[in-house]
Structure formats: structure tokens, C-alpha cells
Amino acid sequence: MANIRLIRQRIKSAQNIAQITKAMEMVAASKMRKAQAAAVSGKIYAQKIYEMVIRLAAKADAAHHPLLARPDVGAGKRLVVVLSSNKGLCGGLNANLFRFLLSEYRDMANIDYISLGKKGTAFFVRTGATLKADFSDTANIEAKISALTDMIVGSFIAKEYHAVDLVYNDFVSVIKQLPKKKTILPLTIEQGTPESESHEFLIEPNVAEVFDALLPHYLENQIRDAVLEAEASEHSSRMIAMRNATDNAVSLTQELTLLYNKARQEKITYEITDMVTARLAVAE
């Protein structure tokens, strides 16, 4: 016969787990909506910056700009910036990202890594990869993005690297996040002028200076967009994981309740049987 007290304790534990995971699901859903709204609101701003870069590239000597130059592949290493999460409990999000990373970069000896996320830092330590910098502990997102952009631009201009990639989870939908690789340096600027704004503008102090100041800002905006996409993916994946955990805890509670009721019924049956047996023995 099953231990009724033990079953009751397990039911209580499953109910507590369901309450905790449900609360975590709601928190993750709230954070996901904020990150998604931030990513969407920045799209218009990013598009305007891109249109300005295209317009100025047509007027400036863009071919000789250091951020647009294409150095020899053998001139330096490749720099890969990996955006992972700081916390777990988000399903297979980080595992899928690292699996994608290993498939894309099989020769890790000639690659330096920058990590944004403690899970990524731990992964690079385990694999013995070259970790150039770790921005996981930087709480302020804008400070993190600004410092990262300065480091990337300085290293690329100094020709330490021939290319810089971003690897992160792209937010496709609430239930779908896909690992993505984006090459951000050298910058690729399409020549031409946006059709919607073909008229001339007065640019001060001059086109070259504005273009030089705008390119790092354009690069910073690309990194910011990837960070927001990665955050939305993390919170979405955690929300789904906590929802599944809640459903499993509720299902386990129902199964244990049935087992508890069956055990109580068995106990009552045995007690009645003992009483009847004892009465018959006394009657004889």
C-alpha cells in the first residue's frame, strides 16, 4: 500500500512548483513584450539612419573609408560577437545557439570571441576558445553597446581583424527563435539615393565629416538591434519553457491526486475488512 503522507507531500511540492513557474512565465511574458516593443520601435530609426548612410555614401569618398575597406582575409583573425543569456531556464535556446556556432565556425583557432551573456562565457571557457572580452556583467545596455562598438571599430581599423560577425537568436515569433549570423564589418553600403527622398540637403560642416561620424553610429544601431532581438528571444523562450513546466506540474498534481485517492480508498477498505474480521472472530 502506498504511503499516503508521502503522496500528500509530493502533491504539495508539485502545486508549489506550478505556482512558481506560472509566476516566472508571467514575468517573462512582460519582459518579452517590452523587448519586442523596443525592437519594433527602433526599426524606423534604423531605416532612416540607413537611408542617410546611402545618401552620403553617394557623395563621399566611401570606397576609402576604413570601415568599408575589405582587408585581405589572411591579414588578421575573425572576430565573432556571441549574444547569449545570463540566466538559464529558457529551454534549448542557448544549446541551439552554441550548436549553430560550432557548425558555422569549425576552425576556432583563428577566431576571437566577445561574449554578451554568462552562458556564452561559460561555453567558451569549456571549449578553450579565445575570449577577447566579456560584457556579461554590464547592466546598462546602452553603455554595453557603446563600449562594444568602440572596441570593434578600433580593432577593425587597426586591422586586427578582417571581419566581424554577430551571432545571436533572432526573434521570429513567440514560439520560434532561430540562431542567426550577421557580418557587420566590413560594412556593405548599397550605392544610390533613396527614391522617396531624392532632393538635395545642405550638409554641414561637410559630407565627409558627417559620413565619418554616422558610420559608427550606424554600426552601433545594428548591434543594438541584435541585442534587442536576442533579449526578446530569451524572454519568449523562457516564457514557453515555464508554461510547459507549469503544465507538467499540474499534470503531475492530477496524477498524484488520483494515486492519493486510490491509496485512501485502499486504506479504508483494509480498515473495514479488519473490523469485520475482528467482529466475526468475537462472534464465534
NORSUL-V955238 format. One record per helix or strand. SS is the DSSP state (A for helix, B for strand). FROM is the first residue (numbers start at 0). LEN is the number of residues. If there is no record, write none. Layout:
# NORSUL-V955238
ss	from	len
SS	FROM	LEN
SS	FROM	LEN
This chain:
# NORSUL-V955238
ss	from	len
A	3	56
A	61	3
A	72	3
B	76	7
A	92	12
A	107	3
B	110	6
A	117	10
B	129	5
A	140	17
B	160	13
B	175	10
A	194	3
A	206	77
